[in-house]
Amino acid sequence: MMRSLPYAMVRLATLLGSALLWSLWLVIAVGGAAWIGIHVSTTLGVVWLMPWLAAGGWIWGTILRYTLHLVACGHVAVLTRLITEGTTGEPNESQFSYGRRIVKSSIGEITVLFGFQAFVRGVLNAFHETLDTISEMLPIRGLRAVTSVIDSIAKAATRYLDKVVLSYTLARNDGDPWQSAHDGIVYYCQNAKDILKTSVWILVMERAVSLLLFLSLFIVAVTAVATLPEAAREMGAGVAVVIAVLFAMAIRAAFIKPLFLISMLVRFHTLIEEQPINMQWSHYLDQLSPDLGRKRST
C-alpha cells in the first residue's frame, strides 16, 4: 500500500473534492429550502429542494460515478502492475500519469466494465448460490449457527471481486474485455474456496475499520455542532452527519478498501499463475449465465 501511496493521495483528493462539492450542494439545497420554508412558504421551499436533489442525483449517476470509476481503474492498474511486475510505472513517470495512461489506452474496455460491474456481481452471486454454505469452507466450530450472516458477507465480497476481474483484464490486455472478464470469472470459480476464505476475513476487517473511521468523524461532527447556536443545531446536526459520512466514504475508498483489495489481488494472481483454464468450469459458467457466453461470442 505504501508503494502506491502517491496514487492513493490523488484518489483521496478527488474523492474529498467530490465530497466537498456534495456538501456545498446539500447546504444550498437544504438550507435554501429551510430558509424559504420559514420566511416565505413551505410549498415554495419544497419546490426549491426537489430540482436541486434531482439535478444532484443526475450529476452523480451520469458524471461523477463515471469519473470516480476512471480514477479507481487507474488505481487498480497501478496495483496490478505492482503485483504482477513489481513496479508502479515507467522510470520518471508518476503513478498517476501511469494510471491515466493505462486508462486512456484502455478506455473502451474500461467503459464496458463500468456497465459490466453489476453484471459481474450478478454472475458471482449466482455462482455463490450454487456453492455449499461458507460455513463448510471454514473449519471453525459452531460456525453453522451464523451461516446466513457469513453467506451474506460472501455476497458482499463481490464488490471486491469485480475489481479483481478488472485487474485480470488489465493485466491480460488483449483488447477483448468480455473474453478477459469471462476467463477472470472462470479463474475465480476454479479457486473460489481459497479466495472466499480470504475475502470473508478481509470484508469483516474492512467493515470494522470503516466503522471506527465513521465513529471518529462522527465525534468530530458532534463537537462542531455543539459550538453552533442552539437555534441552528437541529439543521446543523443533519448537515454535519451527512458531511461526516461523505468524508468517511472518501477516506474509506482511497485508503481502507485499496489496502484490503491488495490482499485479494495478491491472492488471486498468486493462485492463477501458470494455471490453465478449466474448460468444464468455462462451460458451466456459460450455462449459469448464458448472457455472458453470448456477449463474448459476438
N, C-alpha and C positions, 0 to 999 in steps of 0.2 A: 504493500500500500504506500509506503514512504517513497518508493521509486516513481510512483505515478502521482505523487502529491501535487506537482505543478498543475496537472490537468484537473485534479480534484478541486484545486483552488479556483480555477477558471469556471468549473461547473458550479461551484458554490456561489461565485459572484453572479453567474447567470440566474441561478435559482433565487438568490436573495433579491436580485433586481426584479424578477417576476413577482416575488412575494411583496416587495415594496409597492410595485405598481398595483397589485391586487388590494393591498392595504389602503392605498390612496383612493382607488376606485370605490372600495367599500365605504370609506369615510364620507366621500362625496355623495354616494348613493343613499346610505342610511342616514347620515347626518342631514343631508338636504331634505330627505323625506320627513324626518322628525321635525326640523325647523318649520317646513311648510305646513305640516300637520298641526303644529302648535299655534302658529301665528296666522295661518291663512285658512286651510281646510284639510280635514283628514283625507277626503277624496282626492284632492289635488296632490297630497303627499304620496298616496298610493300610485297615482298617475306618474309622478316623478320617479318613484322607485322602480316600477316594473320595466320601463325601457332600459334603465341602467343595468338591471340584472340580466335582462335578455341579451343586451349587447355584450355584457361581460361573459356570459355563457358561450356566445357565438365566437368571440375572440379566443377564449380558452380552447374551445373544441376544434377550431379550424387553423389557428395560427400558433398560439403558444405551445400547445401539446406537440405539434409537429416540430417546432423549433427546439424544444427540450428533448424530443426524441433524437434529433440530429446530434445534439450535444452529447447525449447519453451514448449514442452509437460511436461517436469519436472516442469516448472514454473506454468503451468495450474494445475498440480497435487497439488502443494503446495497451490495455491489459492483455489482450490476446497476443500481441507482438512480444510483450514482456515474457509471457508464459511459454510461448512456443519457440522464441528465438533468443530470449534473454536480453533483448534491447528494447528501448522505447522510442525508436525513430532513427533517422539517419544522423550522421555526425553534423553538428552545427544546425540542427533542426529542432525546434522546441516541440514538446509533446503536443501542445495544442495545434501547432502547424501540421504535425504529422497526422493527428486525428482528423483535422479539417481536410487534409489532402485525401485521406482514405475515404472520408465521407463523400467528397466531391467526385472522386473517381468511381465510387460505388453507389451514386445517388439513386440510380434506377432500382438496384436491389434493395437499398435501404428504404426507399419509398414503398416498395412492395411489402417489405417486412413491417412497415408502420401499420398497414391494414391487416398484416398477417399475424400480428401478435395475438389477437383474440382467437384466431383460427388455431394457432399452435396450442394455446391454452385449452381450447376445446378438445383437440385431439389428445393432449396429455391427460386431461380429466377423464375422457372416455377410456383411455388405456388404464388409468388408475382404478376405474370401476371394475376392470376385469382381473385385477390382482387380488391375491389374498390380502386380508387386512394387514395393515402395517405392524400390528402387534405381533404377527407371526414372523416378521422380519427381524425384530429387535429382541434379543434374548434377555428380557427383563421380567422378573416375576411380578405378577399382579397387574401387568400392563393391559390385559384384556378388559379390565374394568373401565378403562378410558379409551377404548378402541375408537369410538366415534370422534373423539377430540383429536386423536392422532391422525385419523384418516382425513379430517378437515384440514389439519396442518399440512399434510402431504399435498392436498389440492391447492392450498395457498402457496405452496412452494413452486408451483408452475410459474409464478411471477419472476422467479429466478431462472427457471429452466428455459423460458423463451429467450432470455439473454444468453444462455449457454448455447442454444441453437444459433443465435445470431453470431456468437463468437466463432462457432464452427464454420458458418457460412463465410465470414470474413477471412478466416484462416485458409479456407479452401479456395476462395476467389476464382471460381470457374465461370462466372457470368450467368449462372443458372440458379437463381435463388430458390425456385421450387424444388429442384432436384437436391440442392445442398440442404435445404430445410428438411426434406424427406429423409435424407441419409442421416442428418443430425438427430432426428427423432428416432430413427431406427437404432442408432448407436445408443441413445438413451434407453430405449426399450431393452436392448441387449444387456445393459448394465444397470437396469432400474433399481434393483435391490441395493447395490453398493451406493449408488448416487442418492437414493432416498434416505438411506441411513445417515448420510452426511447432511442432506438438505433438511431433515426434520430437526436435528440439533441446531443447525445454523439458523433456521427460522425461529426457534424458541429463543435463542440468544439475541437475535436481531430485534425481536419484539420486546424483550426485557430491556435492552439498551435504549431502544426508542422510547419506551415508557419513562425511563429515568430522564432522558433528554426533555421530554414534554413536561414532566413534573418540575424540572429545573426552570424551564422557561415560564411555566405557569406561576411559579413562586415570584419570578421577576415581574410578571404581569400584575399579580395581586399587589405587590409592593408599589408599582406605578399607579394603579387605580386608587390605592389608599391615599395618595398625595393629591388627588383631584378634589375639587369642591363637592360637597355632598349632593348637590343638585345634578351634577354631571356623572356621578359614579355609576348609575344604572346603565346609561348608554355607554360610558367608558369601559365598563366591565365586559360588555359583549364584544366591543371592538378589540379590547386588549386580548381576550381569549382567542379570537379569530386570528389576530396577528401572531400570537404565540404559536398557534397551530401551524400557520403558514411558515414561520421561521423554523419550527421543528421539522416540518416536512422537507424544507430546503437542506438543512444540515443532514438529515437522515438520508436524503437522496444523494448528496455529494460525498459523504464520508462513510456512514454506517452501512448502507446497502452495498456499495462497492467493496468494502472491507470483507463482507461475507461472500459476495459474489466471487471474489478472487479464490476463495476456498472451493467453491463449486466448479469454477473454471479449471483450476489445477486438477481437481479430482476427475473431471470429465476428460480432459486432454490426456491425462496420465493413463486412464483406463482404455481409451480408444487407440492409443499409439500402436501402430502396426497391427491393429485388429481388423480383420476383414468384415465386410458387410455380410450379415446372415440373411440369405435370401428368404428363408422361412419367415423371419421377422418382417422383411420388406413386404411379402405377400400378405401377411397377417395385418400389417398396418393399412395396406390398400383396402382390405376387406373391412377393417374397422372404420376407416374414413375414406369412402370412395371419392369424395371431392378432391382430396389431396392427390390421389392417383390420376384423376382426370386433368388436374391443373399441371402436373409435371409432365404429362404426355402431350400437352398442347404446345 
